[in-house]
Amino acid sequence: MATEVIHLSGAIVVDGETELTDVWSIDGRLTLEKPPRPATLRVDGVVLPGLVDVHSHIGLGEQGAVEPAVAAEQAVADRNTGVLLIRDAGCPREPYDTRWLDHEAWAPRLIRCGQHLAVAKRYLRNLPRDIEPDELPDAVATEASAGDGWVKLVGDWIDRSLPEPDLALLWPDDKLTEAVDRAHELGARVTTHVFSAEGAAQALRCGLDCIEHGNGMDWEMMADARAKGVAVVPTMIQREHFTEIAAGGQGRFPVWERHFLRMYAERFAQAKQLYDSGVKLLVGSDESTNIPHGIYCTETDLMAMAGIPSEAIVEAASYGARDFLGVPGIEEGASADLVVYASDPRQNVAVLRAPQAIVLRGSLVAGAVAAAVL
């Protein structure tokens, strides 16, 4: 239900230091001053900038790009959890792309990484664009132009050519550094899928901007990431699947299997260490081929189970993620993309599961209040 003027009052959480008591949405834009036009709807509660999933895959299925109707179902499922901004962490552009979603008022906003890049036979089928290592700089430049300021690489995966197959790097340092430099020259940032310690270490020494998963990071790497401003997306839901990944080796790759079982056993302790190190944490569900869309709050719940405080999780899920991505939250003239709760999720992150109202581009689109109004 679209409304011209919405008055939101209560605890308006701008960021970790600033709160307001009132904010208004007028024709889809926020204002911090009471407008002359009367409000057509008032919503009271704890108001956050729309949640952010920095690692999701809208438009992706097991065979690659999915039909628009399926992409729409994925987008709506995510939106209804309060996720109003998504960094799409890699999706093929053929035979379908997701640019049409940019013109739909009901759809969450997307920041695309283009199609993720991998070496042939060194990642899952149908998902990445397969290239040779020496093609990486040019391929990164292409994906930087095709995306929305981000490029996604696959940094490590199983190498079956090794005497004892295990996680191994896909790119040589010189080509990776050159590729990152090319992306930066084009105004894009680069993130990478890495599970291993070697993959995280390479990302840090080659100048990447963000690390997805990062299970192999130790305290020294975390400190390096903090000093360099490199964010980490721990993808806790994906960590829950590590026993399945290990079992997929069917006894053929014992080193690989032991590696994943160890990372599974350490998943909560390592995530808590990431938080304790002070590294920039972001929330990413990795909803894709093996993780259904619409379960974002499972990710935040798992972060809480790891011992990360609710306030830190909310920052990583909302205003902190928007700040990292350069997308406004609650400020004068920003798009009215907000989530409202009956109580404060910074005190109990489980509250994120029950939004009272979800306002996207100034329209009430979901939540308990929306259901009552509609």
C-alpha positions, 0 to 999 in steps of 0.5 A, a space after each residue: 500500500 503506497 502512502 504519500 506521507 508516513 510519520 515514523 516515531 519512537 527510537 529512530 536509529 540513525 547509527 551507533 551514536 545518533 537517534 532521533 524521535 521522529 522522521 517522515 517519508 514524503 513521496 518516497 523520501 525522508 525528511 527530518 522536519 515535520 512536513 506541512 502535509 498531514 501524515 496518512 499513516 503513523 508507525 511507532 516503534 524502533 526504526 532501523 535503516 533497511 537491512 542489508 544482505 551483502 552476500 546473496 544471489 538474486 537470479 541464481 539457480 543450480 543451472 545458472 541464471 533463473 527466469 524473471 518470475 523466479 528472481 522476483 520470488 527470491 527478491 520478495 522473500 528477501 524483502 519480507 525479512 526486512 532486507 531492502 538492500 542486497 549486494 548480489 555476490 555473483 550471477 550470470 547475465 545470460 540468458 536472463 539478467 536482473 536489471 529489470 528489478 531496478 525499475 520495480 518499486 516492490 523490489 529491494 535495491 541491488 548492488 551487483 558484483 557482475 558474474 563471479 570469476 573462477 578457473 575452469 573446473 575449480 568451482 561449482 558448475 554453471 555459476 561463475 564465468 570460467 577463465 584462465 589465470 592470465 585472463 583475470 585482469 581483463 575479466 575483472 575489468 569487464 565485470 567491473 563495468 557490468 556490475 555496480 561497483 563490485 567484482 566477485 572472485 572465487 579465491 580458493 576451491 578444491 584442486 583435484 590435481 594435488 597428490 592430496 586434493 584440498 583447498 588451493 588458490 586459483 590465482 597467482 599473486 601477480 595476476 590477482 594484484 594486477 586485477 585488483 588494481 584494474 578494478 580500483 582504477 575503474 572505481 570498483 571494489 573486489 571481494 573474494 570467496 575464500 575458505 582457507 587460511 592461504 586464500 585469506 592471506 592472499 586476499 590481504 596481501 593483494 589488496 582486496 576490499 572484502 572477504 567472503 567466508 574467511 574461515 581460515 583467518 587467524 588473529 594476525 590476519 584479522 588484525 591485518 584486515 582491521 588495519 587495512 579496512 577489509 570487511 569480512 562476511 562470515 556467512 554463518 548459514 553456509 558454515 552449517 553446511 560444511 559437514 555436507 560439503 565434507 561428505 560430498 568427497 565420498 571418501 575420495 578426498 580425506 584431507 579436504 574432508 578433514 579440513 571442512 570438518 575442522 572448520 565446521 567444529 570451529 565455526 562459532 569460535 572463529 566467528 566470535 574471534 572475528 568480532 573480538 578482533 575489531 574487524 569490520 563485520 557484515 551480514 551475508 546469508 549466501 542465499 543461493 543454490 543450496 540456501 533458500 531465500 528469505 532466511 536472513 534472520 537465521 544468519 543473524 541468529 547464528 551470529 548471536 549463537 557465536 557470542 557476537 552481541 546483538 548491538 554489533 549484529 544490528 550494526 553489521 546488518 543495517 547502518 554499518 553495512 550501508 556505510 561500508 557500501 556507500 548507500 544512505 540510511 536515515 538522513 535528509 532526502 534519502 530513500 525511505 527504506 526502513 524497518 520498524 520493530 516493536 522492541 529494540 533488536 539491539 537488545 535482542 537480535 531475535 526481534 529482527 524476525 518480527 518486523 512491525 512495518 517494512 517501508 520501501 521507497 516510501 511504501 508500506 510493503 510488509 510487516 504486521 502493520 502492513 498486514 493490518 492496514 492492507 
